Amino acid sequence: MHAATLAPAATSQSVQAASARQPGGYEAPGRPGALAPQMEDEHDAATCGCVYLVGAGPGDPELLTLKAARLIESAEAVVYDHLVSQAVLRLIPATARRVYAGKEAGNHALPQHEINRLLVELAGEGLRVVRLKGGDPFIFGRGGEEMQAVQAAGLHCEIVPGITAAAGAGATTGIPLTHREHAQTLDFATGHLKDDTVDLDWEALARPNQTVVIYMGLGALDIICRELAAHGLPACTPAAVIHGATTAEQRSVYSTLGKLPAAVLEAGLRPPALIVIGDVVAIGRNALQSACTLAGQGIAAMQ
Ligand SMILES: C[S@@+](CC[C@H](N)C(=O)[O-])C[C@H]1O[C@@H](n2cnc3c(N)ncnc32)[C@H](O)[C@@H]1O
């Protein structure tokens, strides 16, 4: 299936600690949708370093916002995570300093406090620093901590949103994350294991008429499905795991809450992957089946 390109966001949240001046690139007041002049016009990187926390989207480079692309192309230093795609990394100028920060589960090239320190150090040198993060920096990306560290050092920090993995996966699978008839609530949760357990509000997540999207949950898939069922979500609820959404490696497994762990094990899906649970998953599956029928292929060939 092909990625449906979402419209690039033209706005960003800008936050500032030491100075009342806001550098360029954010939406100009009174001009909705219009980008303010290029940051070179307003931001003197030689005297004032700045950290841009930039969302790189879920993988497909075409899902990068215009603003993210522009900031990457003019960066003087880039600190990036493992989920940022090669195609996006190719936009970094050859002259820019590059630092790989890692952050695969269980394999952090740099611990978080080192990343925070590095951002402050680079911006303190007066560099225009792009901190490039997969998806959106404020969704399970520890962007909040990095922003706070930069601000605490009296430096400027600007957030550039990215398309989060759930939005990318919804688009490429045809699973509408909300739907007037099926899901009036959308929950994003992290399934990251802490002390071999997942600490979530299971009662809230097991409510009907909602879609639950779980990031970083593959290692805890058994626990997640078991807890949701124990808190009242029917075992027949449609559920899916989507690996590598919006990339050439995308693979999906469709099942039900009760059977999902076994189906994913059999398919051998690996991170990065999202778990999507709710009636809307059936809509995506039906869309896939129709596409397979039209193409005269089996469903497995299209997943
Ligand atoms: C540390 S979180 C970062 C989330 C990111 N900030 C976002 O907004 O998408 C990493 C997790 O995001 C999910 N993820 C990121 N990119 C993905 C992709 N292309 N396909 C499926 N899941 C993805 C996976 O659950 C992965 O373990």
PDBQT file of the ligand as one rigid body, heavy atoms in Angstrom, charges set to zero:
ROOT
HETATM    1  C1  LIG A 401      10.633   6.609  21.513  1.00  0.00    +0.000 C 
HETATM    2  S1  LIG A 401       9.133   6.377  20.666  1.00  0.00    +0.000 S 
HETATM    3  C2  LIG A 401       9.153   7.784  19.644  1.00  0.00    +0.000 C 
HETATM    4  C3  LIG A 401       7.804   8.145  19.099  1.00  0.00    +0.000 C 
HETATM    5  C4  LIG A 401       7.875   9.336  18.180  1.00  0.00    +0.000 C 
HETATM    6  N1  LIG A 401       8.259  10.513  18.904  1.00  0.00    +0.000 N 
HETATM    7  C5  LIG A 401       6.573   9.581  17.430  1.00  0.00    +0.000 C 
HETATM    8  O1  LIG A 401       5.937  10.614  17.634  1.00  0.00    +0.000 OA
HETATM    9  O2  LIG A 401       6.192   8.738  16.610  1.00  0.00    +0.000 OA
HETATM   10  C6  LIG A 401       9.548   5.067  19.568  1.00  0.00    +0.000 C 
HETATM   11  C7  LIG A 401       8.354   4.200  19.245  1.00  0.00    +0.000 C 
HETATM   12  O3  LIG A 401       7.525   4.859  18.302  1.00  0.00    +0.000 OA
HETATM   13  C8  LIG A 401       6.916   3.890  17.481  1.00  0.00    +0.000 C 
HETATM   14  N2  LIG A 401       7.332   4.147  16.100  1.00  0.00    +0.000 N 
HETATM   15  C9  LIG A 401       8.147   5.109  15.648  1.00  0.00    +0.000 A 
HETATM   16  N3  LIG A 401       8.235   5.087  14.306  1.00  0.00    +0.000 NA
HETATM   17  C10 LIG A 401       7.466   4.063  13.905  1.00  0.00    +0.000 A 
HETATM   18  C11 LIG A 401       7.132   3.530  12.634  1.00  0.00    +0.000 A 
HETATM   19  N4  LIG A 401       7.598   4.031  11.493  1.00  0.00    +0.000 N 
HETATM   20  N5  LIG A 401       6.280   2.475  12.591  1.00  0.00    +0.000 NA
HETATM   21  C12 LIG A 401       5.765   1.942  13.711  1.00  0.00    +0.000 A 
HETATM   22  N6  LIG A 401       6.036   2.414  14.940  1.00  0.00    +0.000 NA
HETATM   23  C13 LIG A 401       6.877   3.468  15.036  1.00  0.00    +0.000 A 
HETATM   24  C14 LIG A 401       7.383   2.535  17.964  1.00  0.00    +0.000 C 
HETATM   25  O4  LIG A 401       6.447   2.080  18.915  1.00  0.00    +0.000 OA
HETATM   26  C15 LIG A 401       8.694   2.890  18.623  1.00  0.00    +0.000 C 
HETATM   27  O5  LIG A 401       9.079   1.922  19.566  1.00  0.00    +0.000 OA
ENDROOT
TORSDOF 0
